[in-house]
Amino acid sequence: MLAAIVIIALLAALATPSFIAMMRDRRVTQVGISLADTYREARSRALARGIAVAVRWKSDGSGKGTIEIREALVLLPGQGVTKSCHTADWSTGSADTRMVTLQSFASSIYELADIKLFTQAGLDSPFGETCFAPDGRTLVRYSDGAAFEPLAGVPHFEVLNTQTNFKRIVHLPPNGVARLSL
């Protein structure tokens, strides 16, 4: 019986490092899932409610950042026209839009995840804003205040585990339905 206990303890000691690495990689996968879900939620919201909805990524420069969903305010009849991707002021505090969700990846849960946004041209970008129009079009811009342009390529996020180099990629195709790839 003592030999069996020693063998079980030895096997547990050998499995612990790989189990810890697997759990850390799982957290990186969860970041990728969260990013993809944010884009899917915004697109669904735009189509279901018939309003423009934007997703804003802001990097803090250290592999972390925030992702926010904002939507155009629906105006009552006689108060004007509800703003579109092109006409709404998407800045924080604007009277045209409101924040729906805000997620920060700066907490200790995500400490191993290094997140980078790459434009459809393959350039690393600290800022990215994607606007989903109620008619199904997807527009994008990589500079705050720049004009939105139709999404023609496939921008993506790379989520890297800084200890194991395990990587997940979140693609945003022109139809706006984000995909997590292995």
C-alpha positions as CSV (number, residue, x, y, z in Angstrom):
1,M,0.0,0.0,0.0
2,L,2.9,2.4,0.8
3,A,4.4,1.7,-2.7
4,A,1.1,2.5,-4.3
5,I,0.9,5.8,-2.4
6,V,4.5,6.7,-3.5
7,I,3.7,5.9,-7.1
8,I,0.6,8.1,-7.1
9,A,2.5,10.9,-5.4
10,L,5.3,10.6,-8.1
11,L,2.8,10.7,-10.9
12,A,1.0,13.7,-9.4
13,A,4.4,15.5,-9.1
14,L,5.2,14.8,-12.7
15,A,1.8,15.9,-14.0
16,T,1.6,19.2,-12.0
17,P,3.8,21.4,-14.3
18,S,1.9,20.4,-17.5
19,F,-1.4,20.8,-15.7
20,I,-0.4,24.4,-14.6
21,A,0.7,25.2,-18.2
22,M,-2.6,23.9,-19.5
23,M,-4.6,26.0,-17.1
24,R,-2.6,29.1,-18.2
25,D,-3.2,28.4,-21.8
26,R,-6.9,28.0,-21.0
27,R,-6.9,31.6,-19.7
28,V,-5.5,32.8,-23.0
29,T,-8.2,30.9,-24.9
30,Q,-10.8,32.5,-22.6
31,V,-9.4,36.0,-23.6
32,G,-9.8,35.0,-27.3
33,I,-13.3,33.7,-26.7
34,S,-14.2,37.0,-24.9
35,L,-12.9,39.1,-27.8
36,A,-14.8,37.1,-30.4
37,D,-18.0,37.1,-28.3
38,T,-17.8,40.9,-27.9
39,Y,-17.8,41.4,-31.7
40,R,-20.6,38.8,-32.2
41,E,-22.7,40.5,-29.6
42,A,-22.2,43.9,-31.2
43,R,-23.1,42.7,-34.6
44,S,-26.2,40.9,-33.3
45,R,-27.3,43.9,-31.4
46,A,-27.0,46.1,-34.5
47,L,-29.0,43.8,-36.7
48,A,-31.6,43.1,-34.0
49,R,-32.2,46.7,-32.8
50,G,-31.7,48.4,-36.2
51,I,-29.1,50.8,-34.9
52,A,-25.4,51.4,-35.4
53,V,-23.2,49.6,-32.8
54,A,-19.4,50.1,-32.5
55,V,-16.7,48.0,-30.8
56,R,-13.6,49.9,-29.7
57,W,-10.3,48.3,-28.8
58,K,-7.7,50.5,-27.0
59,S,-4.3,49.0,-26.1
60,D,-2.5,50.3,-23.1
61,G,0.9,49.6,-24.8
62,S,1.8,46.7,-22.6
63,G,-0.2,43.9,-24.2
64,K,-3.3,44.7,-22.3
65,G,-6.2,47.0,-23.1
66,T,-9.9,47.5,-23.0
67,I,-12.7,46.6,-25.4
68,E,-16.0,48.5,-25.3
69,I,-19.3,48.2,-27.0
70,R,-21.1,51.5,-27.8
71,E,-24.5,51.9,-29.5
72,A,-26.2,54.9,-31.1
73,L,-29.1,56.2,-29.1
74,V,-32.5,55.6,-30.4
75,L,-34.4,58.9,-30.7
76,L,-38.1,59.4,-30.1
77,P,-40.2,60.4,-33.0
78,G,-39.8,64.0,-33.8
79,Q,-36.4,64.4,-32.1
80,G,-34.3,63.8,-35.2
81,V,-32.7,60.9,-37.1
82,T,-30.9,58.2,-35.2
83,K,-27.2,58.5,-35.9
84,S,-25.3,56.0,-38.2
85,C,-21.8,54.8,-38.1
86,H,-20.7,57.8,-40.1
87,T,-22.7,60.5,-38.4
88,A,-22.6,59.5,-34.7
89,D,-20.0,60.9,-32.3
90,W,-18.6,57.7,-30.9
91,S,-16.4,59.3,-28.3
92,T,-16.9,58.6,-24.6
93,G,-19.5,61.0,-23.1
94,S,-21.1,61.8,-26.4
95,A,-24.8,62.6,-26.5
96,D,-25.1,60.4,-29.7
97,T,-24.1,57.1,-28.2
98,R,-24.0,55.1,-24.9
99,M,-21.7,52.5,-23.5
100,V,-23.2,49.0,-23.5
101,T,-20.2,47.1,-22.0
102,L,-16.6,47.7,-21.1
103,Q,-14.1,44.9,-20.4
104,S,-10.6,45.5,-19.2
105,F,-7.8,42.9,-19.7
106,A,-5.6,44.5,-17.1
107,S,-6.6,42.3,-14.2
108,S,-4.4,39.6,-12.8
109,I,-6.6,36.9,-14.4
110,Y,-5.2,38.0,-17.8
111,E,-1.7,38.7,-16.6
112,L,-0.2,36.1,-19.0
113,A,-2.2,37.2,-22.1
114,D,-0.5,39.6,-24.5
115,I,-3.1,41.0,-26.8
116,K,-2.3,42.8,-30.1
117,L,-4.7,44.0,-32.8
118,F,-3.5,43.8,-36.4
119,T,-5.1,45.7,-39.3
120,Q,-6.2,44.0,-42.5
121,A,-2.9,45.2,-43.9
122,G,-1.1,43.3,-41.1
123,L,0.1,46.3,-39.1
124,D,0.0,46.3,-35.3
125,S,-2.5,48.9,-34.2
126,P,-3.1,50.2,-30.6
127,F,-6.6,51.4,-31.5
128,G,-9.3,49.9,-33.6
129,E,-13.0,50.6,-33.9
130,T,-15.4,48.5,-35.8
131,C,-18.9,49.7,-36.5
132,F,-21.8,47.4,-37.4
133,A,-24.5,49.1,-39.4
134,P,-28.1,47.9,-39.1
135,D,-28.1,46.9,-42.7
136,G,-25.3,44.3,-42.1
137,R,-22.3,46.3,-43.3
138,T,-19.1,46.3,-41.3
139,L,-17.0,49.5,-41.1
140,V,-13.6,50.0,-39.5
141,R,-11.1,52.7,-38.6
142,Y,-7.7,52.5,-36.8
143,S,-7.5,56.2,-35.7
144,D,-9.9,57.9,-33.3
145,G,-11.8,60.5,-35.2
146,A,-10.9,59.2,-38.7
147,A,-13.7,58.3,-41.1
148,F,-15.1,54.7,-41.0
149,E,-14.3,52.7,-44.2
150,P,-15.9,49.4,-45.3
151,L,-14.1,46.4,-43.9
152,A,-12.6,44.7,-47.0
153,G,-9.8,42.6,-45.4
154,V,-9.6,40.5,-42.2
155,P,-8.1,42.3,-39.2
156,H,-7.3,40.0,-36.3
157,F,-6.2,39.8,-32.7
158,E,-3.3,37.7,-31.5
159,V,-3.6,36.6,-27.9
160,L,-0.2,35.1,-26.7
161,N,0.6,33.4,-23.5
162,T,3.8,35.2,-22.5
163,Q,5.2,32.1,-20.7
164,T,4.4,29.2,-23.1
165,N,4.1,31.1,-26.4
166,F,0.7,29.4,-26.8
167,K,-1.3,31.6,-29.3
168,R,-4.9,32.1,-30.2
169,I,-6.1,34.3,-33.1
170,V,-9.4,36.0,-33.4
171,H,-10.3,36.9,-37.0
172,L,-12.8,39.5,-38.0
173,P,-14.0,38.8,-41.6
174,P,-15.9,41.4,-43.6
175,N,-19.2,39.9,-42.6
176,G,-18.4,40.9,-39.0
177,V,-18.8,37.4,-37.5
178,A,-15.7,37.0,-35.4
179,R,-13.9,33.6,-35.4
180,L,-11.5,32.1,-32.9
181,S,-8.8,29.9,-34.6
182,L,-6.5,27.5,-33.0
